[in-house]
Amino acid sequence: MTFPFTQENVASRRRLETLTRELSDEQLRRMNKDGWTVSALLAHLACWDQRHLHLLRRWREGGVDDSPVDSTAVNESIKSLCLVIEPQAAVELCLASATAIDAELEMITPELMAEIEASPNHFRFNRSLHRNGHLNEIEALL
């Protein structure tokens, strides 16, 4: 079944692919005012796409359970890890993670989606909202 977020996810993934295709290591090392490099922002996107991928697979197999998250604490916790990932590796990880979660979301059943929406979990089916925010930031840095 195609959900409205599916096309938006595809469009943001294509935007991500286009933007990262030609970036040099120098561009990937540019830093924003908060100390995140372009490549670290890409690794950050990968982390959140991987979290959603893991949850979706777990919930598909065992049912939706509680999975609270403190996004500020997570982001601050992963920042140092994201900063040490080699720039091109961050690009590849980001692209692979976006592709994987988008594929999983394309296969979600309406029943599982309803169960997730009824839970207290924050789960963003529309991955483009997160991606596009950071892509706008990256474009501004470049």
C-alpha positions as a LaTeX table, in Angstrom:
\begin{tabular}{lrrr}
\hline
Residue & $x$ (\AA) & $y$ (\AA) & $z$ (\AA) \\
\hline
Met1 & 0.00 & 0.00 & 0.00 \\
Thr2 & 1.27 & 3.48 & $-0.79$ \\
Phe3 & 1.00 & 6.04 & 1.98 \\
Pro4 & 1.33 & 9.81 & 1.45 \\
Phe5 & 4.74 & 9.85 & 3.15 \\
Thr6 & 6.18 & 7.32 & 0.70 \\
Gln7 & 6.67 & 9.80 & $-2.14$ \\
Glu8 & 8.05 & 12.44 & 0.22 \\
Asn9 & 10.57 & 9.93 & 1.58 \\
Val10 & 11.65 & 9.01 & $-1.96$ \\
Ala11 & 12.01 & 12.67 & $-2.92$ \\
Ser12 & 14.12 & 13.48 & 0.15 \\
Arg13 & 16.31 & 10.41 & $-0.42$ \\
Arg14 & 16.91 & 11.47 & $-4.02$ \\
Arg15 & 17.73 & 14.97 & $-2.81$ \\
Leu16 & 20.20 & 13.45 & $-0.35$ \\
Glu17 & 21.77 & 11.32 & $-3.10$ \\
Thr18 & 22.09 & 14.30 & $-5.42$ \\
Leu19 & 23.58 & 16.57 & $-2.77$ \\
Thr20 & 26.14 & 14.08 & $-1.49$ \\
Arg21 & 27.20 & 12.67 & $-4.86$ \\
Glu22 & 29.92 & 15.25 & $-5.50$ \\
Leu23 & 30.89 & 16.49 & $-2.04$ \\
Ser24 & 34.60 & 16.65 & $-1.32$ \\
Asp25 & 36.08 & 15.70 & 2.03 \\
Glu26 & 36.74 & 19.40 & 2.59 \\
Gln27 & 33.06 & 20.20 & 2.11 \\
Leu28 & 32.06 & 17.29 & 4.33 \\
Arg29 & 34.26 & 18.72 & 7.10 \\
Arg30 & 32.58 & 22.14 & 7.11 \\
Met31 & 31.17 & 22.85 & 10.54 \\
Asn32 & 27.97 & 24.53 & 11.66 \\
Lys33 & 27.69 & 26.86 & 14.65 \\
Asp34 & 26.85 & 23.92 & 16.94 \\
Gly35 & 30.02 & 21.99 & 16.12 \\
Trp36 & 28.47 & 19.46 & 13.72 \\
Thr37 & 30.28 & 18.90 & 10.44 \\
Val38 & 28.37 & 18.12 & 7.26 \\
Ser39 & 29.50 & 14.49 & 7.49 \\
Ala40 & 28.49 & 14.33 & 11.16 \\
Leu41 & 25.02 & 15.59 & 10.24 \\
Leu42 & 24.81 & 12.83 & 7.65 \\
Ala43 & 25.87 & 10.25 & 10.26 \\
His44 & 23.23 & 11.73 & 12.59 \\
Leu45 & 20.59 & 11.19 & 9.90 \\
Ala46 & 21.81 & 7.62 & 9.50 \\
Cys47 & 21.51 & 7.02 & 13.23 \\
Trp48 & 17.90 & 8.14 & 13.35 \\
Asp49 & 16.97 & 6.23 & 10.20 \\
Gln50 & 18.59 & 3.14 & 11.71 \\
Arg51 & 16.66 & 3.60 & 14.95 \\
His52 & 13.39 & 3.76 & 13.03 \\
Leu53 & 14.41 & 0.76 & 10.92 \\
His54 & 15.23 & $-1.30$ & 14.01 \\
Leu55 & 11.96 & $-0.38$ & 15.73 \\
Leu56 & 9.86 & $-1.09$ & 12.68 \\
Arg57 & 11.40 & $-4.53$ & 12.22 \\
Arg58 & 11.06 & $-5.33$ & 15.93 \\
Trp59 & 7.46 & $-4.21$ & 16.02 \\
Arg60 & 6.60 & $-6.13$ & 12.86 \\
Glu61 & 7.89 & $-9.33$ & 14.48 \\
Gly62 & 6.79 & $-8.90$ & 18.08 \\
Gly63 & 4.19 & $-6.18$ & 18.26 \\
Val64 & 4.55 & $-2.56$ & 19.24 \\
Asp65 & 6.11 & $-2.02$ & 22.63 \\
Asp66 & 7.10 & 1.12 & 24.47 \\
Ser67 & 10.25 & 2.78 & 23.16 \\
Pro68 & 10.62 & 6.25 & 24.67 \\
Val69 & 13.42 & 8.47 & 23.47 \\
Asp70 & 15.02 & 11.68 & 24.66 \\
Ser71 & 16.19 & 13.07 & 21.33 \\
Thr72 & 18.37 & 15.79 & 22.87 \\
Ala73 & 20.24 & 13.26 & 25.01 \\
Val74 & 20.62 & 10.90 & 22.06 \\
Asn75 & 21.90 & 13.65 & 19.77 \\
Glu76 & 24.44 & 14.86 & 22.31 \\
Ser77 & 25.49 & 11.27 & 23.02 \\
Ile78 & 26.13 & 10.41 & 19.38 \\
Lys79 & 27.73 & 13.72 & 18.39 \\
Ser80 & 31.29 & 12.68 & 19.26 \\
Leu81 & 30.82 & 9.40 & 17.38 \\
Cys82 & 29.39 & 11.13 & 14.33 \\
Leu83 & 32.32 & 13.55 & 14.26 \\
Val84 & 34.96 & 10.80 & 14.06 \\
Ile85 & 33.38 & 8.81 & 11.24 \\
Glu86 & 35.32 & 9.24 & 8.01 \\
Pro87 & 33.42 & 11.69 & 5.78 \\
Gln88 & 32.80 & 9.35 & 2.85 \\
Ala89 & 31.82 & 6.54 & 5.22 \\
Ala90 & 29.21 & 8.87 & 6.76 \\
Val91 & 27.82 & 9.56 & 3.28 \\
Glu92 & 27.56 & 5.85 & 2.49 \\
Leu93 & 26.02 & 5.04 & 5.87 \\
Cys94 & 23.47 & 7.83 & 5.47 \\
Leu95 & 22.46 & 6.74 & 1.96 \\
Ala96 & 22.24 & 3.06 & 2.90 \\
Ser97 & 20.20 & 3.82 & 6.02 \\
Ala98 & 17.78 & 6.07 & 4.12 \\
Thr99 & 17.31 & 3.40 & 1.46 \\
Ala100 & 16.72 & 0.69 & 4.07 \\
Ile101 & 14.13 & 2.56 & 6.15 \\
Asp102 & 12.31 & 3.81 & 3.08 \\
Ala103 & 12.04 & 0.24 & 1.78 \\
Glu104 & 10.69 & $-0.98$ & 5.12 \\
Leu105 & 8.17 & 1.84 & 5.28 \\
Glu106 & 6.95 & 1.02 & 1.77 \\
Met107 & 5.98 & $-2.43$ & 3.07 \\
Ile108 & 4.25 & $-1.37$ & 6.28 \\
Thr109 & 0.74 & $-2.66$ & 6.71 \\
Pro110 & $-2.10$ & $-0.33$ & 7.61 \\
Glu111 & $-2.64$ & $-2.42$ & 10.75 \\
Leu112 & 0.94 & $-2.00$ & 11.98 \\
Met113 & 0.86 & 1.69 & 11.14 \\
Ala114 & $-2.34$ & 2.11 & 13.16 \\
Glu115 & $-0.83$ & 0.21 & 16.08 \\
Ile116 & 2.27 & 2.44 & 16.07 \\
Glu117 & 0.17 & 5.59 & 15.80 \\
Ala118 & $-1.97$ & 4.46 & 18.76 \\
Ser119 & 1.10 & 3.84 & 20.92 \\
Pro120 & 2.81 & 6.51 & 23.04 \\
Asn121 & 5.92 & 6.19 & 20.86 \\
His122 & 7.16 & 9.03 & 18.72 \\
Phe123 & 7.70 & 7.45 & 15.32 \\
Arg124 & 8.17 & 9.61 & 12.23 \\
Phe125 & 6.91 & 7.70 & 9.18 \\
Asn126 & 7.69 & 10.72 & 7.02 \\
Arg127 & 11.49 & 10.57 & 7.12 \\
Ser128 & 11.68 & 13.54 & 4.73 \\
Leu129 & 10.82 & 15.94 & 7.55 \\
His130 & 14.07 & 15.14 & 9.36 \\
Arg131 & 16.15 & 14.76 & 6.22 \\
Asn132 & 15.01 & 17.96 & 4.57 \\
Gly133 & 15.66 & 20.04 & 7.67 \\
His134 & 19.28 & 18.89 & 7.74 \\
Leu135 & 19.64 & 19.06 & 3.96 \\
Asn136 & 18.58 & 22.71 & 4.10 \\
Glu137 & 21.21 & 23.29 & 6.80 \\
Ile138 & 23.88 & 21.49 & 4.80 \\
Glu139 & 23.08 & 23.44 & 1.65 \\
Ala140 & 23.42 & 26.67 & 3.61 \\
Leu141 & 26.86 & 25.55 & 4.92 \\
Leu142 & 28.04 & 24.76 & 1.42 \\
\hline
\end{tabular}
